[in-house]
Amino acid sequence: YYHVLGAKQFEKSELERLFDAALEMEKVVAKGGDRRHEGRIMTTLFFEASTRTRLSFESAMHRLGGGVIGTENAAQFSSAIKGETLEDTIRIVSGYSDIIVMRHTDIGAAKRAAKVASIPVINAGDGAGEHPTQALLDAYTIRKEFGKIDGLQIAMVGDLAYGRTVHSLSYILANYQDVMVHYISPDNVRIPDNVKKYMDEKGIRYAETNDLDSVAGSIDVLYQTRIQKERFPSVEEYEKASGQYIVDAELMSRMSKHAIVLHPLPRAGEIAEEVDEDPRAAYFRQAVNGLYIRMALIDKCIVESKAN
Ligand code: CP
């Protein structure tokens, strides 16, 4: 089966094919969708809250003619609350549907699911681990906005320890030439060593700092993130990290005219609403791109799994 478990699984040629497919999906949506996956069913198993990922996946399956099943909140309303293991849940759901999209609290949960699934599994976020489909839509957005990814300077800002999207986005960017990544964070939520090790292995330039002002004028992409309050071991640690980087009109005035601001969303005050009207604020365009990328991923998972 073709699963989407982590961002390292994507090589450049596959990324480019996926982005082309997502562009085709934009045309499919403009036509009102098609019926290519009529009769197929996608299960959404979300053990953590979600607006964008879950609803864009569900919309994507509907746009392709398929159906969707899922409990409202898998942690509370699936039989996990009665003690059923993740593995048994996946075995059962494999018999009811054709593809599983899963978000879970535990790092590695999607890989565990894929080991016992008899249908494709897509990782929609595994704790503080990865969020590969978000990174794919982030990279797709950068490519659409700039016409390229090679050669760009990208600043990832905020909670780089618990923010799973920056881990996956780093792995995706590692496929591109002459990219420079600036990791900008409070000291207690720095980018993890395993991500830096991967970037080193791939020969990708990066720098770490806690000074956003020093790079604001020279970057192409400012990728802001939320401080992941729910993942901190204590309130004190969260408070050390929170409120340090706010993207506001004053910061925007010091950024390049061609730069863009991205954010996986939801935001919790780290981008002021006054920024929303700035054409460089690309985060709502970014969220829409999630629909096209997820249509392309669902299609790929189903088509490539059939071929096996
Ligand atoms: N970006 C993202 O994963 O958003 P949700 O948590 O709303 O799905």
Residues whose N, C-alpha, C, O or C-beta is under 5 A from the ligand:
A	BS01	CP	A49 S50 T51 R52 T53 R54 P264 L265 P266
